[in-house]
């Protein structure tokens, strides 16, 4: 925590699979890779009872993964960066369980090599609507999040507090 209502966030993630499709091209398979992110979260409003807490965030991230053409088995590399702005509404249930809803907007360049040519593009979606929950176990927090609108992602992870 940098200040009472401002927190620094950093994270690492794994990319397990996915798909990419360039304009006018064929679908490519995303293989394993990773991501790293860092940013700030501002605790704008502390809710009580049925009123949610509101957090605003800004996150800069980078991702890298292998790409495979399913027809030719030719491999290449994918690299993407983006800046995300988000808002999360969460409810504190007994200081242990925190269900939440989130909306995010983002953008940034995506670059990869396709059939020997460098390709630069952008995401299909520049927004995300998600819901999830966090569970606090002393200094460890376990969370899951499902984003089913816009950029679709399932995230599961943990964090440490001190």
C-alpha positions in Angstrom: 0.0 0.0 0.0 1.5 3.3 -1.0 -1.1 5.4 0.8 -4.2 4.6 2.8 -6.3 4.3 -0.4 -3.7 3.7 -3.1 -2.1 0.3 -3.7 0.6 -0.8 -6.1 -0.2 -4.1 -7.9 2.1 -6.5 -9.8 1.3 -9.9 -11.2 2.5 -12.8 -13.3 0.3 -15.1 -15.3 0.3 -18.1 -17.6 -1.3 -18.3 -21.0 -2.6 -21.8 -21.6 -4.3 -21.6 -25.0 -6.4 -19.5 -27.3 -6.9 -18.4 -31.0 -5.7 -15.5 -33.2 -7.2 -14.6 -36.6 -5.6 -11.9 -38.7 -7.8 -9.9 -41.1 -8.4 -12.0 -44.1 -6.2 -14.8 -42.7 -6.8 -18.2 -41.2 -7.2 -18.9 -37.5 -3.9 -19.6 -35.6 -3.5 -21.6 -32.4 -2.1 -19.9 -29.3 0.2 -22.2 -27.4 1.6 -21.6 -23.9 3.1 -18.4 -22.8 3.1 -15.8 -20.0 2.2 -12.3 -19.0 3.4 -9.7 -16.5 1.6 -6.7 -15.2 1.9 -3.7 -12.8 -0.2 -0.8 -11.9 -2.1 1.2 -9.4 -5.5 0.7 -7.7 -7.3 3.6 -6.0 -9.9 2.7 -3.3 -12.5 5.4 -4.2 -15.3 4.4 -1.9 -15.6 2.1 1.1 -19.0 0.5 1.1 -21.0 -0.7 4.1 -23.8 -3.3 4.3 -25.3 -3.6 0.8 -23.4 -0.6 -0.5 -20.4 -1.8 -2.6 -16.8 -0.6 -2.3 -15.6 1.0 -5.5 -12.0 0.6 -6.7 -10.5 2.3 -9.8 -7.4 0.8 -11.5 -4.8 1.4 -14.1 -2.7 -1.6 -15.2 0.1 -1.9 -17.8 0.7 -5.5 -19.0 2.7 -7.4 -21.6 2.1 -11.0 -22.9 4.1 -13.4 -24.9 3.1 -16.8 -26.3 3.9 -19.2 -29.0 1.6 -19.4 -32.1 1.1 -22.4 -34.3 -0.5 -22.6 -37.8 -2.9 -25.6 -37.5 -2.6 -26.4 -41.2 1.2 -26.2 -41.6 2.4 -26.7 -38.0 4.7 -23.6 -38.6 5.5 -21.8 -35.3 5.9 -18.1 -34.6 5.8 -15.7 -31.6 3.1 -13.4 -30.3 3.8 -10.3 -28.2 1.1 -7.8 -26.9 1.0 -4.9 -24.5 -1.9 -3.0 -23.2 -3.0 -0.3 -20.8 -6.2 -1.2 -18.8 -8.5 1.2 -16.9 -11.0 -0.5 -14.7 -13.6 -0.2 -12.0 -14.5 -2.9 -9.5 -17.5 -3.0 -7.2 -17.1 -5.4 -4.4 -18.9 -6.4 -1.2 -17.3 -7.3 2.1 -19.0 -10.3 3.7 -17.6 -11.0 7.2 -14.1 -9.8 6.2 -13.5 -13.1 4.5 -15.6 -13.3 1.3 -15.6 -10.6 -1.4 -17.8 -11.1 -4.4 -17.3 -8.5 -7.1 -18.2 -7.2 -10.6 -15.8 -5.4 -12.8 -15.7 -3.4 -16.1 -12.5 -2.6 -17.9 -11.4 -0.8 -21.1 -8.0 -1.3 -22.7 -5.9 -1.0 -25.8 -2.4 -1.5 -27.1 -0.5 -3.0 -30.0 -0.3 -6.7 -30.8 2.6 -7.9 -32.9 3.5 -11.3 -34.2 5.0 -13.0 -37.2 2.8 -14.8 -39.7 4.3 -16.7 -42.6 7.5 -14.7 -42.3 5.8 -11.3 -42.2 5.6 -9.1 -39.2 1.9 -8.4 -38.3 0.8 -5.5 -36.1 -2.8 -5.3 -35.0 -5.1 -4.8 -32.1 -7.6 -6.8 -30.1 -11.1 -7.5 -31.4 -12.6 -6.3 -28.1 -11.4 -3.3 -26.1 -13.6 -3.9 -23.1 -14.3 -6.6 -20.5 -17.2 -7.3 -18.2 -16.3 -9.7 -15.4 -17.5 -11.1 -12.1 -15.8 -13.2 -9.4 -14.9 -13.5 -5.8 -12.0 -13.4 -3.4 -11.6 -15.3 -0.2 -9.2 -14.0 2.5 -7.3 -16.6 4.6 -5.2 -14.4 6.9 -2.4 -13.0 4.7 -3.3 -15.1 1.6 -6.2 -14.1 -0.7 -7.5 -16.7 -3.3 -9.6 -15.3 -6.2 -11.4 -16.4 -9.3 -12.8 -14.3 -12.1 -14.8 -15.0 -15.2 -15.1 -12.4 -17.9 -17.9 -13.5 -20.3 -18.4 -10.2 -22.2 -15.8 -8.5 -24.4 -12.4 -10.1 -23.9 -13.2 -13.5 -22.5 -11.0 -14.8 -19.7 -11.1 -17.2 -16.8 -8.6 -16.3 -14.0 -7.7 -18.1 -10.8 -4.9 -17.0 -8.5 -3.7 -15.9 -5.1 -2.1 -12.9 -3.6 -0.2 -12.1 -0.4 -0.7 -9.2 1.9 1.7 -7.8 4.4 
